[in-house]
Amino acid sequence: MKVNLVAVQAKPVISDYADAESFYRKMASLMDQAASKVDFSQPTLVVFPEGIGLPLAFVPQTYGQFGDAKTIARVFIRAVPKNLPRFLGAILKYRTSTFRAVFLETALEAEDIYTSTFSTLAREHGVYLCGGCIYLQHIEDEAVKGRHIVGRAVYNQSYLFNPQGVCLRRTPKINLAPPTEPRFGFSPGNRSDVMPIDTKIGRLGTLVCYDAFHRSLIERVDAMGVEILINPSHNERRWEARAGFNPAITVGEAWMQHGLPTMIQGREHLRYGISPMLVGPVFDVKSHGQSRICRNLSRPGADPHESLLAEAAVDEEDIIYATVEVRGHIGTNGHNATSELLDHTFIDRIRRA
């Protein structure tokens, strides 16, 4: 089965977050660019980068109030006093810092902008769509309480939508990366939250950014039969700068040697990895990078450069794609063929034991 894998390397500006319409307009323009390059009549997975939803927690609520502020801290200093009853109430209610209180207080409206945008775009274009990441606590929707937040922990979460616009799964980031995430007081997710999802284009899994640098998590998704690994990513250091942990290589080389192009090699089930990146500054959060789509060459230790199917321009807004063959599919009984094989193998082992 042929499937298009599309990575959106986005370069938004603050005005793209002014309100729900502005955010939708920017994301829709990126989808239109992708549709002009890729045949969406063929099964397609589109992935946006990590960080794409960060400003939704505070920009739409305070746009026009923070003037010429150059840093997120200055935005809070200028905007919070103008919304003092609301945000002071959140600080007292949640008994936490100003930063986290704002994320907690605005979570429902931020998620509404995020989910309505990406759900609509997935449905309009008829594609599977990963909406990058947004920063929220767990949000539940049920009959008695309606849509409400659960707990005080704020997670870096990635949402995956199907071509009908339904959210199939939310996956939090497990390993937080400095300096931005600890600075805002985000919480790490649990390893048990990393689970695959069977779809018509195969078994998909998500590891957010730095999580794909951790071998045990790569082992986990591979052992679960994930065929296409979604890796929305964000990087704050310049691509040509020396890597902090190893000055002998650049940041870009570190992403090549220690990221998906290397980590998926020789795996049993992982066949493709897609890692879109955010680029450009949003206040003082500077984003640098180069989106990549790679494949498993079935040789441990294979040259990761040879695995690349597509690579974006460094630090420029770009859309890259690759058309690949996948094994996974939904059978006539509604089950994923790969999943069914794994399930039967597991049951047979239990019986033999």
Secondary structure, DSSP 8 states (H G I E B T S, - for coil): -EEEEEEEE----GGGGSSHHHHHHHHHHHHHHHHHHS-TTS-EEEE--TTTTGGGGTHHHHTTTSTT--SHHHHHHHHHHHTHHHHHHHHHHHTS-HHHHHHHHTHHHHHHHHHHHHHHHHHHHT-EEE---EEEEEEEEETTTEEEEEEEEEEEEEEEE-TTS-EEEEEE-SS--TTHHHHHT-----GGG---EEETTEEEEE--GGGGG-HHHHHHHHHTT-SEEE--B---S-TTSEETTEEEEEHHHHHHHHSHHHHTTT-SS--EEEE-B--EEETTEEE----EEEE--SSTT--GGGGEEEE--TTS-EEEEEEEE----B-TTSSBHHHHHHHHHHHHHHHH-
